[in-house]
Amino acid sequence: MEFAICANIFFVLIFTCMEFARMNMIRNLAQDAAYFAARQAMVPGATVEEAEAAADQVMNMMTASGYQVSVEPIDEDSPNVVVTVTVDFDEIALFAPMFLPNATIETTARIRTERYEGFYEQ
């Protein structure tokens, strides 16, 4: 009798811990993906596609779907690179999304570009 009651609570607790641990890993991975994508795009001549590919490479370490990468347009006069990674947790949940329904993780990295702005006067 006691086992039937305690086992249910124990298993729900274990599954909840696993789901929150996965959410934390996905959050950290999304932060890394945004950062590495922004680093890829900060150099002169970099493109939005290269930044998105860098973010995809990092995100594919854990999940191949359920996320979206957006990069603000980059040109020669862009002072900053802004990359946003959005993860829909309903699509990547291990178990039914009952512990974190409608959860969305969004992280943004903003890095100053390496553009010449008249640093040296001759």
Phi and psi in radians as a Rosetta constraint file:
Dihedral C 1 N 2 CA 2 C 2 CIRCULARHARMONIC -1.142 0.35
Dihedral N 2 CA 2 C 2 N 3 CIRCULARHARMONIC -0.639 0.35
Dihedral C 2 N 3 CA 3 C 3 CIRCULARHARMONIC -1.118 0.35
Dihedral N 3 CA 3 C 3 N 4 CIRCULARHARMONIC -0.703 0.35
Dihedral C 3 N 4 CA 4 C 4 CIRCULARHARMONIC -1.080 0.35
Dihedral N 4 CA 4 C 4 N 5 CIRCULARHARMONIC -0.614 0.35
Dihedral C 4 N 5 CA 5 C 5 CIRCULARHARMONIC -1.387 0.35
Dihedral N 5 CA 5 C 5 N 6 CIRCULARHARMONIC -0.830 0.35
Dihedral C 5 N 6 CA 6 C 6 CIRCULARHARMONIC -1.217 0.35
Dihedral N 6 CA 6 C 6 N 7 CIRCULARHARMONIC -0.628 0.35
Dihedral C 6 N 7 CA 7 C 7 CIRCULARHARMONIC -1.108 0.35
Dihedral N 7 CA 7 C 7 N 8 CIRCULARHARMONIC -0.732 0.35
Dihedral C 7 N 8 CA 8 C 8 CIRCULARHARMONIC -1.068 0.35
Dihedral N 8 CA 8 C 8 N 9 CIRCULARHARMONIC -0.826 0.35
Dihedral C 8 N 9 CA 9 C 9 CIRCULARHARMONIC -1.109 0.35
Dihedral N 9 CA 9 C 9 N 10 CIRCULARHARMONIC -0.743 0.35
Dihedral C 9 N 10 CA 10 C 10 CIRCULARHARMONIC -1.086 0.35
Dihedral N 10 CA 10 C 10 N 11 CIRCULARHARMONIC -0.811 0.35
Dihedral C 10 N 11 CA 11 C 11 CIRCULARHARMONIC -1.167 0.35
Dihedral N 11 CA 11 C 11 N 12 CIRCULARHARMONIC -0.694 0.35
Dihedral C 11 N 12 CA 12 C 12 CIRCULARHARMONIC -1.100 0.35
Dihedral N 12 CA 12 C 12 N 13 CIRCULARHARMONIC -0.713 0.35
Dihedral C 12 N 13 CA 13 C 13 CIRCULARHARMONIC -1.099 0.35
Dihedral N 13 CA 13 C 13 N 14 CIRCULARHARMONIC -0.763 0.35
Dihedral C 13 N 14 CA 14 C 14 CIRCULARHARMONIC -1.108 0.35
Dihedral N 14 CA 14 C 14 N 15 CIRCULARHARMONIC -0.816 0.35
Dihedral C 14 N 15 CA 15 C 15 CIRCULARHARMONIC -1.109 0.35
Dihedral N 15 CA 15 C 15 N 16 CIRCULARHARMONIC -0.665 0.35
Dihedral C 15 N 16 CA 16 C 16 CIRCULARHARMONIC -1.120 0.35
Dihedral N 16 CA 16 C 16 N 17 CIRCULARHARMONIC -0.761 0.35
Dihedral C 16 N 17 CA 17 C 17 CIRCULARHARMONIC -1.075 0.35
Dihedral N 17 CA 17 C 17 N 18 CIRCULARHARMONIC -0.727 0.35
Dihedral C 17 N 18 CA 18 C 18 CIRCULARHARMONIC -1.112 0.35
Dihedral N 18 CA 18 C 18 N 19 CIRCULARHARMONIC -0.718 0.35
Dihedral C 18 N 19 CA 19 C 19 CIRCULARHARMONIC -1.186 0.35
Dihedral N 19 CA 19 C 19 N 20 CIRCULARHARMONIC -0.728 0.35
Dihedral C 19 N 20 CA 20 C 20 CIRCULARHARMONIC -1.205 0.35
Dihedral N 20 CA 20 C 20 N 21 CIRCULARHARMONIC -0.605 0.35
Dihedral C 20 N 21 CA 21 C 21 CIRCULARHARMONIC -1.140 0.35
Dihedral N 21 CA 21 C 21 N 22 CIRCULARHARMONIC -0.720 0.35
Dihedral C 21 N 22 CA 22 C 22 CIRCULARHARMONIC -1.139 0.35
Dihedral N 22 CA 22 C 22 N 23 CIRCULARHARMONIC -0.703 0.35
Dihedral C 22 N 23 CA 23 C 23 CIRCULARHARMONIC -1.054 0.35
Dihedral N 23 CA 23 C 23 N 24 CIRCULARHARMONIC -0.719 0.35
Dihedral C 23 N 24 CA 24 C 24 CIRCULARHARMONIC -1.144 0.35
Dihedral N 24 CA 24 C 24 N 25 CIRCULARHARMONIC -0.713 0.35
Dihedral C 24 N 25 CA 25 C 25 CIRCULARHARMONIC -1.133 0.35
Dihedral N 25 CA 25 C 25 N 26 CIRCULARHARMONIC -0.716 0.35
Dihedral C 25 N 26 CA 26 C 26 CIRCULARHARMONIC -1.137 0.35
Dihedral N 26 CA 26 C 26 N 27 CIRCULARHARMONIC -0.689 0.35
Dihedral C 26 N 27 CA 27 C 27 CIRCULARHARMONIC -1.085 0.35
Dihedral N 27 CA 27 C 27 N 28 CIRCULARHARMONIC -0.795 0.35
Dihedral C 27 N 28 CA 28 C 28 CIRCULARHARMONIC -1.133 0.35
Dihedral N 28 CA 28 C 28 N 29 CIRCULARHARMONIC -0.676 0.35
Dihedral C 28 N 29 CA 29 C 29 CIRCULARHARMONIC -1.153 0.35
Dihedral N 29 CA 29 C 29 N 30 CIRCULARHARMONIC -0.684 0.35
Dihedral C 29 N 30 CA 30 C 30 CIRCULARHARMONIC -1.133 0.35
Dihedral N 30 CA 30 C 30 N 31 CIRCULARHARMONIC -0.684 0.35
Dihedral C 30 N 31 CA 31 C 31 CIRCULARHARMONIC -1.097 0.35
Dihedral N 31 CA 31 C 31 N 32 CIRCULARHARMONIC -0.771 0.35
Dihedral C 31 N 32 CA 32 C 32 CIRCULARHARMONIC -1.119 0.35
Dihedral N 32 CA 32 C 32 N 33 CIRCULARHARMONIC -0.723 0.35
Dihedral C 32 N 33 CA 33 C 33 CIRCULARHARMONIC -1.091 0.35
Dihedral N 33 CA 33 C 33 N 34 CIRCULARHARMONIC -0.767 0.35
Dihedral C 33 N 34 CA 34 C 34 CIRCULARHARMONIC -1.123 0.35
Dihedral N 34 CA 34 C 34 N 35 CIRCULARHARMONIC -0.727 0.35
Dihedral C 34 N 35 CA 35 C 35 CIRCULARHARMONIC -1.142 0.35
Dihedral N 35 CA 35 C 35 N 36 CIRCULARHARMONIC -0.843 0.35
Dihedral C 35 N 36 CA 36 C 36 CIRCULARHARMONIC -1.157 0.35
Dihedral N 36 CA 36 C 36 N 37 CIRCULARHARMONIC -0.607 0.35
Dihedral C 36 N 37 CA 37 C 37 CIRCULARHARMONIC -1.160 0.35
Dihedral N 37 CA 37 C 37 N 38 CIRCULARHARMONIC -0.727 0.35
Dihedral C 37 N 38 CA 38 C 38 CIRCULARHARMONIC -1.152 0.35
Dihedral N 38 CA 38 C 38 N 39 CIRCULARHARMONIC -0.680 0.35
Dihedral C 38 N 39 CA 39 C 39 CIRCULARHARMONIC -1.100 0.35
Dihedral N 39 CA 39 C 39 N 40 CIRCULARHARMONIC -0.660 0.35
Dihedral C 39 N 40 CA 40 C 40 CIRCULARHARMONIC -1.145 0.35
Dihedral N 40 CA 40 C 40 N 41 CIRCULARHARMONIC -0.619 0.35
Dihedral C 40 N 41 CA 41 C 41 CIRCULARHARMONIC -1.628 0.35
Dihedral N 41 CA 41 C 41 N 42 CIRCULARHARMONIC -0.046 0.35
Dihedral C 41 N 42 CA 42 C 42 CIRCULARHARMONIC -1.380 0.35
Dihedral N 42 CA 42 C 42 N 43 CIRCULARHARMONIC -0.304 0.35
Dihedral C 42 N 43 CA 43 C 43 CIRCULARHARMONIC -1.435 0.35
Dihedral N 43 CA 43 C 43 N 44 CIRCULARHARMONIC 2.670 0.35
Dihedral C 43 N 44 CA 44 C 44 CIRCULARHARMONIC -1.065 0.35
Dihedral N 44 CA 44 C 44 N 45 CIRCULARHARMONIC 2.401 0.35
Dihedral C 44 N 45 CA 45 C 45 CIRCULARHARMONIC 1.563 0.35
Dihedral N 45 CA 45 C 45 N 46 CIRCULARHARMONIC -0.075 0.35
Dihedral C 45 N 46 CA 46 C 46 CIRCULARHARMONIC -1.283 0.35
Dihedral N 46 CA 46 C 46 N 47 CIRCULARHARMONIC 2.676 0.35
Dihedral C 46 N 47 CA 47 C 47 CIRCULARHARMONIC -2.066 0.35
Dihedral N 47 CA 47 C 47 N 48 CIRCULARHARMONIC 2.895 0.35
Dihedral C 47 N 48 CA 48 C 48 CIRCULARHARMONIC -1.104 0.35
Dihedral N 48 CA 48 C 48 N 49 CIRCULARHARMONIC -0.660 0.35
Dihedral C 48 N 49 CA 49 C 49 CIRCULARHARMONIC -1.104 0.35
Dihedral N 49 CA 49 C 49 N 50 CIRCULARHARMONIC -0.667 0.35
Dihedral C 49 N 50 CA 50 C 50 CIRCULARHARMONIC -1.142 0.35
Dihedral N 50 CA 50 C 50 N 51 CIRCULARHARMONIC -0.692 0.35
Dihedral C 50 N 51 CA 51 C 51 CIRCULARHARMONIC -1.145 0.35
Dihedral N 51 CA 51 C 51 N 52 CIRCULARHARMONIC -0.761 0.35
Dihedral C 51 N 52 CA 52 C 52 CIRCULARHARMONIC -1.115 0.35
Dihedral N 52 CA 52 C 52 N 53 CIRCULARHARMONIC -0.666 0.35
Dihedral C 52 N 53 CA 53 C 53 CIRCULARHARMONIC -1.134 0.35
Dihedral N 53 CA 53 C 53 N 54 CIRCULARHARMONIC -0.665 0.35
Dihedral C 53 N 54 CA 54 C 54 CIRCULARHARMONIC -1.144 0.35
Dihedral N 54 CA 54 C 54 N 55 CIRCULARHARMONIC -0.720 0.35
Dihedral C 54 N 55 CA 55 C 55 CIRCULARHARMONIC -1.167 0.35
Dihedral N 55 CA 55 C 55 N 56 CIRCULARHARMONIC -0.710 0.35
Dihedral C 55 N 56 CA 56 C 56 CIRCULARHARMONIC -1.081 0.35
Dihedral N 56 CA 56 C 56 N 57 CIRCULARHARMONIC -0.690 0.35
Dihedral C 56 N 57 CA 57 C 57 CIRCULARHARMONIC -1.074 0.35
Dihedral N 57 CA 57 C 57 N 58 CIRCULARHARMONIC -0.731 0.35
Dihedral C 57 N 58 CA 58 C 58 CIRCULARHARMONIC -1.238 0.35
Dihedral N 58 CA 58 C 58 N 59 CIRCULARHARMONIC -0.783 0.35
Dihedral C 58 N 59 CA 59 C 59 CIRCULARHARMONIC -1.162 0.35
Dihedral N 59 CA 59 C 59 N 60 CIRCULARHARMONIC -0.530 0.35
Dihedral C 59 N 60 CA 60 C 60 CIRCULARHARMONIC -1.218 0.35
Dihedral N 60 CA 60 C 60 N 61 CIRCULARHARMONIC -0.122 0.35
Dihedral C 60 N 61 CA 61 C 61 CIRCULARHARMONIC -1.143 0.35
Dihedral N 61 CA 61 C 61 N 62 CIRCULARHARMONIC -0.455 0.35
Dihedral C 61 N 62 CA 62 C 62 CIRCULARHARMONIC -2.193 0.35
Dihedral N 62 CA 62 C 62 N 63 CIRCULARHARMONIC -0.591 0.35
Dihedral C 62 N 63 CA 63 C 63 CIRCULARHARMONIC -2.560 0.35
Dihedral N 63 CA 63 C 63 N 64 CIRCULARHARMONIC 2.503 0.35
Dihedral C 63 N 64 CA 64 C 64 CIRCULARHARMONIC -1.782 0.35
Dihedral N 64 CA 64 C 64 N 65 CIRCULARHARMONIC -0.107 0.35
Dihedral C 64 N 65 CA 65 C 65 CIRCULARHARMONIC -2.591 0.35
Dihedral N 65 CA 65 C 65 N 66 CIRCULARHARMONIC 3.041 0.35
Dihedral C 65 N 66 CA 66 C 66 CIRCULARHARMONIC 1.557 0.35
Dihedral N 66 CA 66 C 66 N 67 CIRCULARHARMONIC 0.178 0.35
Dihedral C 66 N 67 CA 67 C 67 CIRCULARHARMONIC -2.365 0.35
Dihedral N 67 CA 67 C 67 N 68 CIRCULARHARMONIC 2.837 0.35
Dihedral C 67 N 68 CA 68 C 68 CIRCULARHARMONIC -2.415 0.35
Dihedral N 68 CA 68 C 68 N 69 CIRCULARHARMONIC 2.358 0.35
Dihedral C 68 N 69 CA 69 C 69 CIRCULARHARMONIC -1.952 0.35
Dihedral N 69 CA 69 C 69 N 70 CIRCULARHARMONIC 2.234 0.35
Dihedral C 69 N 70 CA 70 C 70 CIRCULARHARMONIC -2.217 0.35
Dihedral N 70 CA 70 C 70 N 71 CIRCULARHARMONIC 2.350 0.35
Dihedral C 70 N 71 CA 71 C 71 CIRCULARHARMONIC -2.142 0.35
Dihedral N 71 CA 71 C 71 N 72 CIRCULARHARMONIC 2.250 0.35
Dihedral C 71 N 72 CA 72 C 72 CIRCULARHARMONIC -1.130 0.35
Dihedral N 72 CA 72 C 72 N 73 CIRCULARHARMONIC 2.553 0.35
Dihedral C 72 N 73 CA 73 C 73 CIRCULARHARMONIC -0.954 0.35
Dihedral N 73 CA 73 C 73 N 74 CIRCULARHARMONIC 2.439 0.35
Dihedral C 73 N 74 CA 74 C 74 CIRCULARHARMONIC -2.027 0.35
Dihedral N 74 CA 74 C 74 N 75 CIRCULARHARMONIC 2.307 0.35
Dihedral C 74 N 75 CA 75 C 75 CIRCULARHARMONIC -2.421 0.35
Dihedral N 75 CA 75 C 75 N 76 CIRCULARHARMONIC -3.026 0.35
Dihedral C 75 N 76 CA 76 C 76 CIRCULARHARMONIC -1.186 0.35
Dihedral N 76 CA 76 C 76 N 77 CIRCULARHARMONIC -0.334 0.35
Dihedral C 76 N 77 CA 77 C 77 CIRCULARHARMONIC -1.796 0.35
Dihedral N 77 CA 77 C 77 N 78 CIRCULARHARMONIC 0.093 0.35
Dihedral C 77 N 78 CA 78 C 78 CIRCULARHARMONIC -1.204 0.35
Dihedral N 78 CA 78 C 78 N 79 CIRCULARHARMONIC 2.153 0.35
Dihedral C 78 N 79 CA 79 C 79 CIRCULARHARMONIC -1.392 0.35
Dihedral N 79 CA 79 C 79 N 80 CIRCULARHARMONIC -0.446 0.35
Dihedral C 79 N 80 CA 80 C 80 CIRCULARHARMONIC -2.368 0.35
Dihedral N 80 CA 80 C 80 N 81 CIRCULARHARMONIC 2.707 0.35
Dihedral C 80 N 81 CA 81 C 81 CIRCULARHARMONIC -1.940 0.35
Dihedral N 81 CA 81 C 81 N 82 CIRCULARHARMONIC 2.236 0.35
Dihedral C 81 N 82 CA 82 C 82 CIRCULARHARMONIC -2.140 0.35
Dihedral N 82 CA 82 C 82 N 83 CIRCULARHARMONIC 2.086 0.35
Dihedral C 82 N 83 CA 83 C 83 CIRCULARHARMONIC -2.108 0.35
Dihedral N 83 CA 83 C 83 N 84 CIRCULARHARMONIC 2.281 0.35
Dihedral C 83 N 84 CA 84 C 84 CIRCULARHARMONIC -2.118 0.35
Dihedral N 84 CA 84 C 84 N 85 CIRCULARHARMONIC 2.264 0.35
Dihedral C 84 N 85 CA 85 C 85 CIRCULARHARMONIC -1.998 0.35
Dihedral N 85 CA 85 C 85 N 86 CIRCULARHARMONIC 2.165 0.35
Dihedral C 85 N 86 CA 86 C 86 CIRCULARHARMONIC -2.036 0.35
Dihedral N 86 CA 86 C 86 N 87 CIRCULARHARMONIC 2.241 0.35
Dihedral C 86 N 87 CA 87 C 87 CIRCULARHARMONIC -2.075 0.35
Dihedral N 87 CA 87 C 87 N 88 CIRCULARHARMONIC 2.192 0.35
Dihedral C 87 N 88 CA 88 C 88 CIRCULARHARMONIC -1.590 0.35
Dihedral N 88 CA 88 C 88 N 89 CIRCULARHARMONIC 1.904 0.35
Dihedral C 88 N 89 CA 89 C 89 CIRCULARHARMONIC -1.217 0.35
Dihedral N 89 CA 89 C 89 N 90 CIRCULARHARMONIC -0.399 0.35
Dihedral C 89 N 90 CA 90 C 90 CIRCULARHARMONIC -1.093 0.35
Dihedral N 90 CA 90 C 90 N 91 CIRCULARHARMONIC -0.550 0.35
Dihedral C 90 N 91 CA 91 C 91 CIRCULARHARMONIC -1.431 0.35
Dihedral N 91 CA 91 C 91 N 92 CIRCULARHARMONIC -0.367 0.35
Dihedral C 91 N 92 CA 92 C 92 CIRCULARHARMONIC -2.030 0.35
Dihedral N 92 CA 92 C 92 N 93 CIRCULARHARMONIC 0.154 0.35
Dihedral C 92 N 93 CA 93 C 93 CIRCULARHARMONIC -1.135 0.35
Dihedral N 93 CA 93 C 93 N 94 CIRCULARHARMONIC 2.465 0.35
Dihedral C 93 N 94 CA 94 C 94 CIRCULARHARMONIC -1.204 0.35
Dihedral N 94 CA 94 C 94 N 95 CIRCULARHARMONIC -0.773 0.35
Dihedral C 94 N 95 CA 95 C 95 CIRCULARHARMONIC -1.878 0.35
Dihedral N 95 CA 95 C 95 N 96 CIRCULARHARMONIC 3.113 0.35
Dihedral C 95 N 96 CA 96 C 96 CIRCULARHARMONIC -0.944 0.35
Dihedral N 96 CA 96 C 96 N 97 CIRCULARHARMONIC 2.419 0.35
Dihedral C 96 N 97 CA 97 C 97 CIRCULARHARMONIC -1.213 0.35
Dihedral N 97 CA 97 C 97 N 98 CIRCULARHARMONIC 0.998 0.35
Dihedral C 97 N 98 CA 98 C 98 CIRCULARHARMONIC -1.623 0.35
Dihedral N 98 CA 98 C 98 N 99 CIRCULARHARMONIC -0.372 0.35
Dihedral C 98 N 99 CA 99 C 99 CIRCULARHARMONIC -1.474 0.35
Dihedral N 99 CA 99 C 99 N 100 CIRCULARHARMONIC -0.615 0.35
Dihedral C 99 N 100 CA 100 C 100 CIRCULARHARMONIC -2.293 0.35
Dihedral N 100 CA 100 C 100 N 101 CIRCULARHARMONIC 1.194 0.35
Dihedral C 100 N 101 CA 101 C 101 CIRCULARHARMONIC -1.221 0.35
Dihedral N 101 CA 101 C 101 N 102 CIRCULARHARMONIC 2.439 0.35
Dihedral C 101 N 102 CA 102 C 102 CIRCULARHARMONIC 1.016 0.35
Dihedral N 102 CA 102 C 102 N 103 CIRCULARHARMONIC 0.529 0.35
Dihedral C 102 N 103 CA 103 C 103 CIRCULARHARMONIC -1.480 0.35
Dihedral N 103 CA 103 C 103 N 104 CIRCULARHARMONIC 2.340 0.35
Dihedral C 103 N 104 CA 104 C 104 CIRCULARHARMONIC -2.261 0.35
Dihedral N 104 CA 104 C 104 N 105 CIRCULARHARMONIC 2.282 0.35
Dihedral C 104 N 105 CA 105 C 105 CIRCULARHARMONIC -1.864 0.35
Dihedral N 105 CA 105 C 105 N 106 CIRCULARHARMONIC 2.204 0.35
Dihedral C 105 N 106 CA 106 C 106 CIRCULARHARMONIC -2.270 0.35
Dihedral N 106 CA 106 C 106 N 107 CIRCULARHARMONIC 2.266 0.35
Dihedral C 106 N 107 CA 107 C 107 CIRCULARHARMONIC -2.347 0.35
Dihedral N 107 CA 107 C 107 N 108 CIRCULARHARMONIC 2.523 0.35
Dihedral C 107 N 108 CA 108 C 108 CIRCULARHARMONIC -2.250 0.35
Dihedral N 108 CA 108 C 108 N 109 CIRCULARHARMONIC 2.394 0.35
Dihedral C 108 N 109 CA 109 C 109 CIRCULARHARMONIC -2.052 0.35
Dihedral N 109 CA 109 C 109 N 110 CIRCULARHARMONIC 2.288 0.35
Dihedral C 109 N 110 CA 110 C 110 CIRCULARHARMONIC -2.167 0.35
Dihedral N 110 CA 110 C 110 N 111 CIRCULARHARMONIC 2.079 0.35
Dihedral C 110 N 111 CA 111 C 111 CIRCULARHARMONIC -2.252 0.35
Dihedral N 111 CA 111 C 111 N 112 CIRCULARHARMONIC 2.428 0.35
Dihedral C 111 N 112 CA 112 C 112 CIRCULARHARMONIC -1.230 0.35
Dihedral N 112 CA 112 C 112 N 113 CIRCULARHARMONIC 2.386 0.35
Dihedral C 112 N 113 CA 113 C 113 CIRCULARHARMONIC -1.370 0.35
Dihedral N 113 CA 113 C 113 N 114 CIRCULARHARMONIC 2.768 0.35
Dihedral C 113 N 114 CA 114 C 114 CIRCULARHARMONIC -1.636 0.35
Dihedral N 114 CA 114 C 114 N 115 CIRCULARHARMONIC 1.315 0.35
Dihedral C 114 N 115 CA 115 C 115 CIRCULARHARMONIC -1.996 0.35
Dihedral N 115 CA 115 C 115 N 116 CIRCULARHARMONIC 2.565 0.35
Dihedral C 115 N 116 CA 116 C 116 CIRCULARHARMONIC -1.307 0.35
Dihedral N 116 CA 116 C 116 N 117 CIRCULARHARMONIC 2.198 0.35
Dihedral C 116 N 117 CA 117 C 117 CIRCULARHARMONIC -2.213 0.35
Dihedral N 117 CA 117 C 117 N 118 CIRCULARHARMONIC 0.563 0.35
Dihedral C 117 N 118 CA 118 C 118 CIRCULARHARMONIC 1.330 0.35
Dihedral N 118 CA 118 C 118 N 119 CIRCULARHARMONIC 0.732 0.35
Dihedral C 118 N 119 CA 119 C 119 CIRCULARHARMONIC -1.149 0.35
Dihedral N 119 CA 119 C 119 N 120 CIRCULARHARMONIC -0.613 0.35
Dihedral C 119 N 120 CA 120 C 120 CIRCULARHARMONIC -2.003 0.35
Dihedral N 120 CA 120 C 120 N 121 CIRCULARHARMONIC 2.191 0.35
Dihedral C 120 N 121 CA 121 C 121 CIRCULARHARMONIC -1.821 0.35
Dihedral N 121 CA 121 C 121 N 122 CIRCULARHARMONIC 2.348 0.35
